Structures are given as C-alpha cells and as structure tokens.
Amino acid sequence: MKKWQKLGLGLLTMAAVTSLAACGNASSKGGGDDFLYVFNGKGEIADPLKKVVEEYGKENNIKVKTYTLSVGTTKD
C-alpha cells in the first residue's frame, strides 16, 4: 500500500511541476503581434459590432478580426 501512495504522490508532483514549467515559458516568447478574435452569433448586429471592434483595435494598437454566423438569414 505504501508503494502505491508514494507512486501516486510522485506522479502528482511531476504533473504539478510540468504544468507550472509550461506556464513559465509563455512570457518569454519573442515578438509577435497581438490579435483579438471576436465571435458573433447574432447576424443582426454584425455591421455595428465590426465597427466597434475595429475602433477598439485602433485605440489599443492590436489587430482584430470578427466572425459572424449567418444562421437564420435567408436570401430570396
């Protein structure tokens, strides 16, 4: 029984150390641009939302992209 407890504790410790080590490298990545992706599920507000998102991108100096679903819209 003690053998399994030690093994479990060892695996748990390794998992914690690995996850914390992976988080530590996130800030050391060099360069790259900032992006903002906005997902929109309502087609009715697509145009006003796109304008607001673009304005936000200009103010904060980041690139933005909006994605809108076209569910429920019909073209006759």
C-alpha positions as a Markdown table, in Angstrom:
| # | Residue | x | y | z |
|---|---|---|---|---|
| 1 | Met | 0.0 | 0.0 | 0.0 |
| 2 | Lys | 2.8 | 2.5 | 0.8 |
| 3 | Lys | 4.4 | 1.7 | -2.6 |
| 4 | Trp | 1.2 | 2.9 | -4.4 |
| 5 | Gln | 0.9 | 6.0 | -2.2 |
| 6 | Lys | 4.5 | 7.0 | -3.0 |
| 7 | Leu | 4.0 | 6.3 | -6.7 |
| 8 | Gly | 0.8 | 8.4 | -6.7 |
| 9 | Leu | 2.4 | 11.3 | -4.8 |
| 10 | Gly | 5.4 | 11.2 | -7.2 |
| 11 | Leu | 3.1 | 11.3 | -10.3 |
| 12 | Leu | 1.1 | 14.2 | -8.8 |
| 13 | Thr | 4.3 | 16.1 | -8.1 |
| 14 | Met | 5.6 | 15.6 | -11.6 |
| 15 | Ala | 2.3 | 16.7 | -13.1 |
| 16 | Ala | 2.3 | 19.9 | -11.0 |
| 17 | Val | 5.9 | 20.8 | -11.8 |
| 18 | Thr | 5.3 | 20.1 | -15.6 |
| 19 | Ser | 2.2 | 22.3 | -15.7 |
| 20 | Leu | 4.0 | 25.2 | -13.9 |
| 21 | Ala | 7.1 | 24.9 | -16.1 |
| 22 | Ala | 4.9 | 25.2 | -19.2 |
| 23 | Cys | 3.3 | 28.4 | -17.9 |
| 24 | Gly | 6.7 | 29.9 | -17.2 |
| 25 | Asn | 7.7 | 29.9 | -20.8 |
| 26 | Ala | 4.7 | 31.7 | -22.1 |
| 27 | Ser | 6.1 | 35.2 | -21.4 |
| 28 | Ser | 9.5 | 34.5 | -22.8 |
| 29 | Lys | 8.2 | 34.0 | -26.4 |
| 30 | Gly | 9.7 | 36.7 | -28.6 |
| 31 | Gly | 7.9 | 39.1 | -30.9 |
| 32 | Gly | 4.6 | 38.6 | -32.5 |
| 33 | Asp | 1.6 | 40.7 | -32.9 |
| 34 | Asp | -1.4 | 40.9 | -30.7 |
| 35 | Phe | -4.7 | 39.7 | -32.1 |
| 36 | Leu | -8.3 | 39.9 | -31.0 |
| 37 | Tyr | -10.8 | 37.5 | -32.4 |
| 38 | Val | -14.5 | 38.3 | -31.8 |
| 39 | Phe | -17.1 | 35.6 | -32.4 |
| 40 | Asn | -20.6 | 36.9 | -33.1 |
| 41 | Gly | -23.6 | 34.6 | -33.0 |
| 42 | Lys | -26.2 | 37.2 | -34.0 |
| 43 | Gly | -26.2 | 38.3 | -37.6 |
| 44 | Glu | -28.4 | 41.3 | -36.9 |
| 45 | Ile | -25.6 | 43.1 | -35.1 |
| 46 | Ala | -22.7 | 42.1 | -37.5 |
| 47 | Asp | -22.1 | 45.5 | -39.0 |
| 48 | Pro | -22.2 | 47.7 | -35.8 |
| 49 | Leu | -20.1 | 45.1 | -34.0 |
| 50 | Lys | -17.5 | 45.1 | -36.7 |
| 51 | Lys | -17.2 | 48.9 | -36.5 |
| 52 | Val | -16.8 | 48.8 | -32.7 |
| 53 | Val | -14.2 | 46.1 | -32.8 |
| 54 | Glu | -12.2 | 47.9 | -35.5 |
| 55 | Glu | -12.3 | 51.1 | -33.4 |
| 56 | Tyr | -11.1 | 49.2 | -30.4 |
| 57 | Gly | -8.3 | 47.7 | -32.3 |
| 58 | Lys | -7.1 | 51.1 | -33.5 |
| 59 | Glu | -7.2 | 52.5 | -30.0 |
| 60 | Asn | -5.3 | 49.6 | -28.5 |
| 61 | Asn | -2.9 | 49.1 | -31.4 |
| 62 | Ile | -3.9 | 45.4 | -32.0 |
| 63 | Lys | -5.2 | 43.5 | -35.0 |
| 64 | Val | -8.8 | 42.5 | -34.8 |
| 65 | Lys | -11.0 | 40.0 | -36.7 |
| 66 | Thr | -14.7 | 39.3 | -36.3 |
| 67 | Tyr | -16.5 | 36.1 | -37.1 |
| 68 | Thr | -20.3 | 36.2 | -37.6 |
| 69 | Leu | -22.6 | 33.2 | -38.0 |
| 70 | Ser | -25.2 | 33.6 | -40.7 |
| 71 | Val | -27.8 | 31.3 | -39.2 |
| 72 | Gly | -31.4 | 32.3 | -39.8 |
| 73 | Thr | -30.7 | 34.7 | -42.6 |
| 74 | Thr | -32.2 | 34.0 | -46.0 |
| 75 | Lys | -31.6 | 35.5 | -49.4 |
| 76 | Asp | -34.6 | 35.3 | -51.6 |
